[in-house]
């Protein structure tokens, strides 16, 4: 893992809310955990795609995911 210092323009209200939701104390922790959550969601979508490709009904998919997979709600 490569750690690099970044200078970002971020909505402070969103960052404060993310810290609260994620239960972390620092802004860095909030950004790191939010990024981890995005990457995990992508892995889950890829898994659903694999399941759908082999004919497994994605019963736990959200309506949006089902639509993306061509399933009806």
FENMOJO-V654298 format. One record per residue. RES is the residue in one letter. PSI is psi in whole degrees, -180 to 180 (none if undefined). D_LAST is the distance of its C-alpha to the last C-alpha in whole Angstrom. Layout:
res=RES psi=PSI d_last=D_LAST
res=RES psi=PSI d_last=D_LAST
This chain:
res=X psi=128 d_last=39
res=X psi=120 d_last=41
res=X psi=128 d_last=42
res=X psi=143 d_last=42
res=X psi=134 d_last=43
res=X psi=148 d_last=41
res=X psi=108 d_last=42
res=X psi=149 d_last=39
res=X psi=111 d_last=38
res=X psi=140 d_last=35
res=X psi=115 d_last=34
res=X psi=-37 d_last=36
res=X psi=-42 d_last=34
res=X psi=-42 d_last=31
res=X psi=-42 d_last=33
res=X psi=-43 d_last=35
res=X psi=-41 d_last=31
res=X psi=-42 d_last=30
res=X psi=-44 d_last=33
res=X psi=-48 d_last=33
res=X psi=-43 d_last=29
res=X psi=-12 d_last=30
res=X psi=37 d_last=33
res=X psi=164 d_last=36
res=X psi=-32 d_last=39
res=X psi=157 d_last=39
res=X psi=-37 d_last=38
res=X psi=-45 d_last=38
res=X psi=-41 d_last=36
res=X psi=-46 d_last=33
res=X psi=-45 d_last=33
res=X psi=-47 d_last=33
res=X psi=-38 d_last=31
res=X psi=-43 d_last=28
res=X psi=-41 d_last=29
res=X psi=-41 d_last=28
res=X psi=-39 d_last=25
res=X psi=-45 d_last=24
res=X psi=-39 d_last=25
res=X psi=-42 d_last=23
res=X psi=-39 d_last=20
res=X psi=-41 d_last=21
res=X psi=-40 d_last=22
res=X psi=-43 d_last=19
res=X psi=-42 d_last=17
res=X psi=-40 d_last=19
res=X psi=-41 d_last=19
res=X psi=-39 d_last=15
res=X psi=-43 d_last=16
res=X psi=-46 d_last=19
res=X psi=-43 d_last=17
res=X psi=-37 d_last=15
res=X psi=-28 d_last=18
res=X psi=8 d_last=19
res=X psi=10 d_last=17
res=X psi=129 d_last=16
res=X psi=119 d_last=12
res=X psi=67 d_last=11
res=X psi=-23 d_last=10
res=X psi=3 d_last=11
res=X psi=149 d_last=10
res=X psi=162 d_last=9
res=X psi=-38 d_last=6
res=X psi=-41 d_last=9
res=X psi=-42 d_last=10
res=X psi=-40 d_last=7
res=X psi=-42 d_last=7
res=X psi=-33 d_last=11
res=X psi=-1 d_last=11
res=X psi=16 d_last=10
res=X psi=155 d_last=7
res=X psi=157 d_last=4
res=X psi=none d_last=0
